[in-house]
Amino acid sequence: MATRDAVSDLIRGNIDAIILNVLSRGDSYGYEVLKEIAAASRGEYEMKEPSLYTSLKRLQGQGFVESYWGDETQGARRKYYCITDAGITELQEATERWMRVRRIIDRLLGANGGER
């Protein structure tokens, strides 16, 4: 159980970047973002709806994401989210931060064939 919590904590700490990555592939609505994340993790991580919408609201407040209402002719209207230019820059920077941290942790834990 503790392992699962640690993994979830690591993922949660990067959830904004994960959402920005999904949106970098095209505009999307909430449920679709959740499905994309679950599929990309091959079912090993399922984000909860409240976490998604909290993150989307924060990303919007930071100017990394914008939203608009779709014009569906059938069913309920959907709110779509799209990444902004500032969001693309943030995604690039977050990816670089993650790669740097990953290299350090790999070295500290002796991964990469013991490379230090």
Secondary structure, DSSP 8 states (H G I E B T S, - for coil): -HHHHHHHHHHHTTHHHHHHHHHHTS-EEHHHHHHHHHHHTTTS----HHHHHHHHHHHHHTTSEEEEE---SSSS--EEEEE-HHHHHHHHHHHHHHHHHHHHHHHHTTTTTT--
